[in-house]
């Protein structure tokens, strides 16, 4: 779906309410949060999509890592999962589905998540993903709407997966970059979340289908703050520039740009290729962490010590321009 489509569909509908619902649809965050007791809340999310790599096992791993990411972005720990499967049983051998689920289970095992069930339907197009439930203390919930002036922004994974996946589909990507981007998308955001949990982090989100700028826009909207992004500090897979220059940009990037471009301002003349990359829809992208400025360098060092070598400070929260993103 295009950005904003769900908001249009929900417009005017009266949603059920509950005083224990800490984060719901009205806040448009990465996951829902429901308070169970004074020291326990559930974090709930769901995500599934069509294959983005040819190998069924790796597709299962990527889909699982992507589904867990929303829980990590909220500061939670994923605990249980349920499979969501749409499979063309008349056109595809069941062994393909078995390998997808094997990949998902391996990633669940790595994350300490147990598979408790699921649902499958016959469909003409293969889709796989997970419904995930995690735990969090009600007082420790991270949302994307709590940015504070002067905070620093840290991105933990490089951008470019959507553009590179488009090159892969076109048969133009090298085996080396295919392996690199596949492993990148299958990497859990667990270490980044656990590491940042010991620092004064005020807000967090994960970079997925709305692209880097789309998710930044969600953070700054209605915040009373602005964002300044240093484009030369953003980690980007090097091959992304080549493929973007060839026009291998997914349709989702154009939809993201159309929806959020009014919120973007360049301090220098706009760079169309960089803009394509910054609006590029990511799959299982990194966390975007908003941390107190006096601890940003320490957090960055801690992330790198944990093996998250691409992590970088990419910008800061400003007073002006309000609810806009300035790129320099």
Steps between C-alpha positions, in 0.01 A plus 500: 500500500611856439584727797185647650264237353424339837435841658247572225331164554472559876388862471167555676487154657450477875770266634446289813662653808661354811688684777770232490578564134821702527577525127232439237398603152440859601877545544614323181805341660703191412298264721208497741562488875247367754554521876440171683628600844704771667823339381398322179361608164460313173652633177312372194572527131445318170683511169514289184598551136582333170849352437782748455775241453498177298616267779196383706705443816645852496157644420369338819787644702453851361123496555547392861771758574282768345200404716703500823644842420187692602516349849866594535420853383251540785763389754340157544618141482317267255377181666244318282416489130233360269559421134302680230510314169342548158618224268422397138481128573394411145793682338782452752642195677433478872876462558534872424266586786685262728829681432340840561364388835836342586665835440246674718544245780879539494463876543246445779749272675770766469264763646378275785147496360265202504259413220152450645283462191396676184264507206533412132288561192531396138589795280636561152785705647740376767511703821657431837542682828426492870271632767726575797440564869769642726537615862592840638470693827218757460734781613769413246302516176679681218291682243597692190319814625720594796790678330662782700683808382880452469472119501725317257375246243686171452429261210617141550480346149594639157232604253449364149322165530198598290708632210739204513209253511366670187838442334490137612158452340639654180793255498753783534635440850825313564507184715704692758245778550215246501666318789576826681149639480341163583703463820437863588121458477516176701694664784298553815475844659527328839859605578429861406188503720670336797799732478292818472285384792773602744514859368263800529309425179190715460351366176559223250364355178615249241556590137276292274248563223464877530873552452742699713329836439152355533573364846676822601187686393290285734736586787497877446131545412309674782820512709554875501861428398698475180768259376834574336654208310861488383473300178875438480485315834222258404621139453404386149595182316743630231335316212178687571627815330578314178164326479306815596686687225381233256139567602459174693280661762196310634156649454465526877774765510299721265187456713698584813638815335158613378356465851779662705689733265322814639675431833850489344728798452854496358760740641687460169367426149298177510680180403242286309696174537552550873132584535410172326718315750357681802143418392592143400273247681715274715442142603613411854692826526685632802383685807492879505580594859442842656741536794599778739783700337749457784487120466476464122872438444508243780200318355659500155819350645299236684313403183823463306653294782198270466583445131258755355776660293275699264334696781539876461377829646300641208337813640338677790169639625472877454257779578458608140364440248211366705367161382735509201812307407801702386755311291855624463 
